[in-house]
Amino acid sequence: MKGPSEIVRGAWGFGDVAFERTENFRVPVSRLFSYVADPRNLPSWREEVRKVRLPSRGRKKPGPGDRFVLDVLQGEELAEVRVEVIGFEKDRLLELKIESKAYCALERYRFEEAGGGTDLEFSFKALEPGFLVRTLALFMGSAFREDLDRKLESLKAAVASKGRGRKTVKSRLREYAAAVHERLRPGFEGAGVSYPPAAILLLGLKQERVIEVYARDEKGALALVCRYPVLGASGSAGPKLAEGDQQVPEGIYSIDELNPNSRYHLSLRVGYPNDFDRAKGREEGRKDLGGDIMIHGGASSVGCLAVGDEAAEELFVLAADCGLANTRLILSPVDFRKRELPLSCWSLPGWTEDLYAELRKELVELPAAGE
């Protein structure tokens, strides 16, 4: 679903654009089939799949005739991909029809028991492939094969990880806390704040692509302790208004949850939408405001903030040590202490003036480094 993983059979004529691969998994066929057939697992092993949108009604278990929609990352953009289950034989066959604006294809998974494990045969076939797809397949066949191999390896890792059990916040703290404390110590000592602090404030600046961390001491004073570059984000200045607009929210938020099983190492869930977002949505008749906004590891993101794995570890441990109730997040389009909005923001909703006035007030009250 990241694009065709195929080679050309029949070269430039009317041959199929198709590819197949077989891989052995050391898990029972019923377990592997159940995992692959459940679309909710796709983001765990298909890197390009960012979100699965299932129908609100219908049976809970996958079956023939099921339809769902994927939000798939193609370059820096999210594309909508529609999927229909057209073949389904429990523990034997799963066949999917996949359609997007770019292509239409069939994916087939055949499962066969093999000495207590499972042989999985994966095949891909482009339907009515155009000149571009044929050309890419002919000249980049090895790259497509490598792409499919990576998917199968990722599937193996995801199935194995699920079998070992999911991580918990406590287990992640045991894994990372000691090293994180050592890395954070110089910043807190330099700011004169004991660890753990009474509270923390995270300031995310979209245009500057940075997250600043402020710690509150026992007397209630804030001090800047560290900064993290934002390695991946999307959108521009302006609030998030709807699902799929690829905007990073703007406003004052809580951190609602720590995710120890993130696809992007570790993550912190932002409390978007907040009461202000919901109120403006109701006023303007916007029903689907979006959600699942994270600060996470890795270096790429659409609608979230990717800060790298080490920074994600530090923010995760810091928020856990302080407590989520003592953690606040401000997301601002620009650093209002230094600059104003770019001229491109003239078309933003009128109510953003009130929002930005509140953000300006919050930012000017923050201390500079060394204060």
C-alpha positions as CSV (number, residue, x, y, z in Angstrom):
1,M,0.0,0.0,0.0
2,K,3.1,2.1,-0.1
3,G,3.0,1.6,-3.8
4,P,3.4,-1.4,-6.0
5,S,6.0,-4.0,-4.9
6,E,6.2,-5.8,-8.2
7,I,8.1,-6.8,-11.3
8,V,6.9,-6.9,-14.9
9,R,6.0,-10.2,-16.5
10,G,5.8,-9.9,-20.3
11,A,8.0,-6.8,-20.4
12,W,6.4,-3.9,-22.4
13,G,3.5,-6.0,-23.8
14,F,0.3,-6.9,-22.1
15,G,1.9,-9.0,-19.4
16,D,0.9,-8.6,-15.8
17,V,2.7,-6.4,-13.3
18,A,2.9,-8.9,-10.5
19,F,5.2,-10.1,-7.7
20,E,5.1,-12.9,-5.2
21,R,7.2,-14.0,-2.2
22,T,7.1,-16.8,0.3
23,E,8.4,-16.6,3.9
24,N,8.3,-19.0,6.8
25,F,7.0,-17.9,10.2
26,R,7.7,-19.8,13.4
27,V,4.1,-19.4,14.6
28,P,1.0,-21.5,14.2
29,V,-1.0,-20.8,11.1
30,S,-4.1,-19.7,13.1
31,R,-2.2,-17.1,15.0
32,L,-0.5,-15.7,11.9
33,F,-3.8,-15.6,9.9
34,S,-5.6,-13.9,12.8
35,Y,-2.9,-11.2,13.0
36,V,-2.7,-10.5,9.2
37,A,-6.4,-10.5,8.7
38,D,-7.1,-7.9,11.4
39,P,-6.7,-4.5,9.8
40,R,-6.1,-2.9,13.1
41,N,-2.6,-4.5,13.1
42,L,-1.5,-2.9,9.8
43,P,0.2,0.1,11.3
44,S,2.4,-2.2,13.4
45,W,4.1,-3.8,10.4
46,R,3.3,-1.5,7.4
47,E,5.4,1.6,8.0
48,E,3.5,3.7,5.5
49,V,0.1,3.0,7.1
50,R,-0.6,5.8,9.6
51,K,-4.2,5.2,10.5
52,V,-7.0,2.6,9.9
53,R,-10.5,3.8,9.6
54,L,-13.0,1.0,10.2
55,P,-16.8,1.2,9.7
56,S,-18.6,2.2,12.9
57,R,-21.0,-0.7,12.7
58,G,-20.7,-4.4,11.6
59,R,-19.1,-7.5,12.9
60,K,-16.0,-7.2,15.1
61,K,-14.1,-10.1,13.5
62,P,-12.7,-9.7,9.9
63,G,-14.5,-11.5,7.2
64,P,-15.4,-11.5,3.5
65,G,-17.0,-8.2,2.2
66,D,-15.3,-6.1,4.9
67,R,-14.3,-2.6,3.8
68,F,-12.0,-0.1,5.5
69,V,-9.9,3.0,4.7
70,L,-6.3,3.6,5.3
71,D,-4.4,6.9,5.7
72,V,-1.1,6.1,3.9
73,L,2.0,8.2,3.8
74,Q,3.2,8.8,0.3
75,G,6.2,11.1,0.4
76,E,5.2,13.9,2.7
77,E,1.5,13.6,2.0
78,L,-1.3,11.4,3.3
79,A,-3.3,9.5,0.7
80,E,-6.6,7.7,1.2
81,V,-6.5,4.0,0.3
82,R,-9.7,2.0,0.1
83,V,-9.5,-1.7,0.9
84,E,-12.1,-4.5,0.4
85,V,-11.8,-8.1,1.5
86,I,-12.8,-10.1,-1.6
87,G,-11.4,-13.5,-0.5
88,F,-11.5,-15.0,2.9
89,E,-10.9,-18.6,3.9
90,K,-10.0,-18.9,7.6
91,D,-6.3,-20.0,8.2
92,R,-5.9,-20.4,4.4
93,L,-6.5,-17.3,2.3
94,L,-6.9,-13.6,2.5
95,E,-7.4,-11.5,-0.6
96,L,-7.6,-7.7,-0.7
97,K,-8.6,-5.3,-3.4
98,I,-6.8,-2.0,-2.9
99,E,-7.7,1.3,-4.6
100,S,-6.3,4.8,-4.5
101,K,-6.0,7.6,-6.9
102,A,-2.6,6.3,-8.0
103,Y,-3.4,2.6,-8.6
104,C,-5.6,-0.4,-8.1
105,A,-4.2,-3.7,-7.1
106,L,-4.9,-7.1,-5.6
107,E,-2.9,-8.5,-2.6
108,R,-3.2,-12.2,-1.8
109,Y,-2.0,-14.0,1.3
110,R,-1.9,-17.8,1.2
111,F,-1.2,-19.6,4.5
112,E,0.1,-23.2,4.7
113,E,1.1,-25.1,7.8
114,A,4.7,-26.2,7.8
115,G,6.1,-28.3,10.7
116,G,4.4,-26.3,13.4
117,G,5.1,-23.0,11.7
118,T,3.5,-21.3,8.7
119,D,4.6,-20.7,5.1
120,L,3.1,-17.4,4.0
121,E,2.9,-16.7,0.3
122,F,2.3,-13.1,-0.5
123,S,1.4,-12.0,-4.1
124,F,0.7,-8.6,-5.6
125,K,-0.9,-7.9,-8.9
126,A,-1.6,-4.4,-10.3
127,L,-5.0,-4.1,-12.1
128,E,-4.8,-2.3,-15.4
129,P,-1.3,-1.0,-14.8
130,G,-0.5,2.1,-16.7
131,F,2.7,3.1,-18.5
132,L,4.3,4.7,-15.3
133,V,3.7,1.6,-13.2
134,R,5.1,-0.7,-15.9
135,T,8.2,1.5,-16.3
136,L,8.8,1.7,-12.6
137,A,8.4,-2.0,-12.2
138,L,10.8,-2.8,-15.1
139,F,13.6,-0.5,-14.0
140,M,13.2,-0.7,-10.3
141,G,12.2,-4.3,-9.7
142,S,15.1,-4.9,-7.2
143,A,13.9,-1.9,-5.1
144,F,10.4,-3.2,-5.1
145,R,11.6,-6.7,-4.0
146,E,13.6,-5.1,-1.2
147,D,10.5,-3.1,-0.2
148,L,8.4,-6.3,0.1
149,D,11.2,-8.1,2.0
150,R,11.2,-5.3,4.5
151,K,7.5,-5.6,4.9
152,L,7.7,-9.3,5.6
153,E,10.6,-8.8,8.1
154,S,8.5,-6.1,9.8
155,L,5.6,-8.5,9.9
156,K,7.8,-11.2,11.5
157,A,9.0,-8.7,14.1
158,A,5.5,-7.5,14.9
159,V,4.1,-11.0,15.3
160,A,7.0,-12.0,17.5
161,S,6.7,-8.8,19.6
162,K,3.0,-9.5,20.1
163,G,3.8,-13.0,21.3
164,R,6.3,-11.7,23.9
165,G,3.7,-9.4,25.4
166,R,3.3,-5.6,25.3
167,K,5.5,-3.3,27.2
168,T,4.2,-1.2,30.1
169,V,5.2,2.2,31.3
170,K,6.9,0.6,34.3
171,S,8.9,-1.7,32.1
172,R,10.0,1.1,29.9
173,L,11.1,3.2,32.9
174,R,13.2,0.2,34.1
175,E,14.7,0.1,30.6
176,Y,15.5,3.8,30.1
177,A,15.2,5.8,33.3
178,A,18.8,5.4,34.6
179,A,20.4,6.5,31.4
180,V,17.8,9.4,30.9
181,H,18.5,10.7,34.4
182,E,22.2,10.9,33.6
183,R,21.5,12.8,30.4
184,L,19.0,15.2,32.1
185,R,21.2,15.9,35.1
186,P,23.4,18.6,33.6
187,G,20.4,20.6,32.4
188,F,18.7,20.5,35.8
189,E,21.8,21.3,37.7
190,G,22.6,24.3,35.4
191,A,19.0,25.6,35.9
192,G,19.2,25.1,39.7
193,V,16.1,22.8,39.8
194,S,16.1,19.6,41.8
195,Y,14.9,16.4,40.1
196,P,12.2,15.4,39.7
197,P,10.7,18.9,39.4
198,A,7.4,19.8,40.9
199,A,6.0,20.3,37.3
200,I,7.1,20.7,33.7
201,L,5.9,22.8,30.8
202,L,6.7,21.8,27.3
203,L,6.7,24.5,24.7
204,G,6.4,23.4,21.1
205,L,7.2,26.1,18.5
206,K,6.0,25.1,15.0
207,Q,7.9,27.5,12.8
208,E,11.1,27.2,14.9
209,R,10.7,23.4,15.0
210,V,11.8,23.1,18.6
211,I,10.4,21.9,21.9
212,E,11.6,23.7,25.0
213,V,11.3,22.1,28.4
214,Y,10.7,24.3,31.5
215,A,10.8,22.8,35.0
216,R,9.1,24.2,38.1
217,D,11.0,24.1,41.4
218,E,9.5,23.8,44.9
219,K,9.0,27.6,45.1
220,G,6.9,27.7,41.9
221,A,9.5,29.3,39.7
222,L,10.1,28.0,36.1
223,A,13.5,27.5,34.5
224,L,14.5,26.4,31.0
225,V,16.3,23.1,31.3
226,C,16.7,21.8,27.7
227,R,15.6,22.0,24.1
228,Y,14.8,19.4,21.5
229,P,14.8,19.9,17.7
230,V,11.6,18.7,16.0
231,L,12.9,16.4,13.3
232,G,9.6,15.7,11.6
233,A,6.2,17.5,11.4
234,S,3.7,18.7,8.8
235,G,1.4,21.5,8.0
236,S,1.9,25.2,8.6
237,A,1.0,28.0,10.9
238,G,-2.7,27.7,11.9
239,P,-4.7,25.4,14.2
240,K,-5.8,21.9,13.5
241,L,-9.4,22.0,12.3
242,A,-10.3,18.5,11.0
243,E,-9.2,14.9,10.7
244,G,-6.7,14.6,7.8
245,D,-5.7,18.2,7.5
246,Q,-2.1,17.3,8.5
247,Q,-1.9,20.2,10.9
248,V,-0.2,20.2,14.2
249,P,-2.7,21.6,16.8
250,E,-2.2,25.0,18.5
251,G,-3.2,25.8,22.0
252,I,-2.7,24.7,25.6
253,Y,-2.9,21.0,26.2
254,S,-2.5,18.2,28.7
255,I,-0.5,15.1,28.1
256,D,-3.1,12.4,28.4
257,E,-1.1,9.2,28.1
258,L,2.3,7.7,27.8
259,N,2.5,5.0,25.1
260,P,5.2,2.4,25.8
261,N,4.4,0.5,22.6
262,S,4.6,3.3,20.0
263,R,5.5,2.4,16.4
264,Y,7.9,5.3,16.8
265,H,9.8,4.0,19.9
266,L,8.0,5.9,22.7
267,S,5.3,8.6,22.6
268,L,3.3,11.1,24.6
269,R,-0.4,11.6,23.7
270,V,-1.4,15.2,23.4
271,G,-4.8,16.1,24.8
272,Y,-6.2,17.3,21.5
273,P,-9.0,18.3,21.0
274,N,-9.3,20.4,24.2
275,D,-12.4,22.3,25.3
276,F,-11.6,25.3,23.2
277,D,-11.1,23.2,20.1
278,R,-14.4,21.4,20.7
279,A,-16.3,24.7,21.3
280,K,-15.0,26.2,18.0
281,G,-15.8,23.0,16.2
282,R,-19.4,23.1,17.4
283,E,-19.8,26.8,16.4
284,E,-18.6,26.1,12.9
285,G,-20.2,22.7,12.4
286,R,-17.0,20.7,12.2
287,K,-17.7,17.3,13.6
288,D,-14.5,15.3,13.0
289,L,-11.8,17.3,14.6
290,G,-9.2,14.5,14.4
291,G,-7.1,13.1,17.2
292,D,-4.2,10.8,18.0
293,I,-1.7,13.6,18.2
294,M,1.6,12.4,19.6
295,I,5.1,13.6,20.5
296,H,7.1,10.6,19.5
297,G,10.5,9.1,18.5
298,G,11.8,8.7,14.9
299,A,12.4,11.5,12.4
300,S,9.2,11.7,10.3
301,S,5.7,12.5,11.1
302,V,2.4,13.8,9.7
303,G,0.3,15.8,12.1
304,C,2.4,14.9,15.1
305,L,5.9,15.9,16.3
306,A,8.8,13.6,15.8
307,V,11.8,14.4,18.1
308,G,14.1,11.4,17.7
309,D,14.3,8.3,19.9
310,E,16.6,9.8,22.7
311,A,14.5,12.9,23.1
312,A,11.3,10.7,23.2
313,E,12.9,8.7,26.0
314,E,13.7,11.8,28.0
315,L,10.3,13.4,27.6
316,F,8.6,10.0,28.4
317,V,10.7,9.5,31.6
318,L,10.4,13.2,32.6
319,A,6.6,13.2,32.3
320,A,6.3,9.9,34.1
321,D,8.5,11.1,37.0
322,C,6.6,14.4,37.3
323,G,3.2,12.9,36.8
324,L,0.9,13.6,33.9
325,A,-1.2,15.9,36.1
326,N,1.8,18.1,36.5
327,T,2.7,18.2,32.8
328,R,1.4,20.9,30.4
329,L,2.0,21.5,26.7
330,I,1.8,24.7,24.8
331,L,1.8,24.5,21.0
332,S,2.4,27.8,19.3
333,P,2.6,28.7,15.5
334,V,5.7,30.9,16.2
335,D,7.8,32.1,19.1
336,F,5.7,35.2,19.9
337,R,8.6,36.5,22.1
338,K,10.7,37.0,19.0
339,R,8.4,37.4,16.0
340,E,4.8,37.7,14.7
341,L,2.8,35.5,12.4
342,P,3.9,35.3,8.7
343,L,1.7,37.2,6.2
344,S,0.5,33.8,4.9
345,C,-1.8,33.6,8.0
346,W,-4.1,36.3,6.9
347,S,-6.9,33.8,6.0
348,L,-7.0,32.0,9.4
349,P,-10.3,32.0,11.3
350,G,-11.1,35.1,13.2
351,W,-11.2,33.4,16.6
352,T,-7.4,32.6,16.3
353,E,-6.8,36.2,17.4
354,D,-8.1,35.3,20.9
355,L,-6.2,32.0,20.8
356,Y,-2.9,33.8,19.9
357,A,-3.4,36.5,22.5
358,E,-3.6,33.8,25.1
359,L,-0.5,32.1,23.7
360,R,1.4,35.4,23.7
361,K,0.6,36.0,27.3
362,E,1.8,32.5,28.2
363,L,5.1,32.9,26.3
364,V,6.1,36.3,27.6
365,E,5.9,35.0,31.1
366,L,8.4,32.2,30.5
367,P,12.0,32.9,31.6
368,A,14.9,33.0,29.2
369,A,17.8,30.7,29.5
370,G,19.8,31.5,32.6
371,E,17.1,33.4,34.4
